[in-house]
Amino acid sequence: MHTKAILYTLFWTLVLGLTGLLLWNSRGYVSDPETVYFFRERIDTSPEVWKSILIPHVMAGMICLLAGPLLFLPLIKNGRVHAGLGILYALSTLGVMLPTGIWLSFYAHGGWIGRLGFLITGSGMFVATILGLWALRDLQIVSHRHWMMRSYALALSALSFRIVYVTGYTLGLSYEVNYPLSTWLSTVINLVVVEIMIRRSATLNPHPHGERPDEKNHIPHTHVSLPVVSVRQ
Ligand code: HEM
């Protein structure tokens, strides 16, 4: 198998596997939040309203995680379905997950360094999602793809956080160091990976789907290496 195909398969196996794991671990929030350790551990020391902010955050995060693969994997060829899922992704992230996530940041563990990490991740995802939607106004499809890839990469920091945290824990890092470090590292790793993907695709696939630099795609010669569904299809 071609190296690119192997990397692609490994990448999505990891993303889908971790998505499934996080959804499974968070199922208690749907049935009874008191059964979730994270929730029990913090409910007594957090402000009264914290519970009513965390639960919508988790629900919207789950919607975002479910919609992401359907938007980026070439499973859905229909442009209208892609647009519908895109609206769901935008509403769940911009409308609920990010405002609540940013609020929760002020009460997160990890001291001010950890809180700043959450705040930067949330604000970065906010900006990336808005720019991705903004690009659609002028039919800048390539730019739209790239900003939405960055948005999804930042959302996936919820997954990479857990990998980095477990690694730090296994290496014997103290909770005080490991928690804020995982917040920052997960975001930085995801941003580096997504930028590599964007840049690699620019060299491998200069004119995707027949798009020409003189089209309204203001970032010429660029395309994601992942075969995402084009909204033009
Ligand atoms: C798909 C994306 C996301 C999902 C699925 C998700 C899910 C969750 C879950 C399940 C929790 C509770 C922790 C646990 O039970 O282990 C949580 C907490 C939290 N999330 Fe998210 N989240 C996502 C994205 C984000 C983003 C982008 C931010 C950035 C602002 C964020 C900020 C927070 C904060 C600050 C907490 C509380 C952490 C603490 O108190 O230490 N989340 N999230």
Boltz pocket constraint, residues with backbone or C-beta under 6 A from the ligand:
constraints:
  - pocket:
      binder: B
      contacts: [[A, 22], [A, 26], [A, 36], [A, 38], [A, 39], [A, 57], [A, 58], [A, 60], [A, 61], [A, 62], [A, 64], [A, 65], [A, 97], [A, 98], [A, 101], [A, 102], [A, 104], [A, 105], [A, 106], [A, 107], [A, 108], [A, 109], [A, 110], [A, 118], [A, 119], [A, 121], [A, 122], [A, 123], [A, 125], [A, 154], [A, 155], [A, 156], [A, 158]]
      max_distance: 6.0
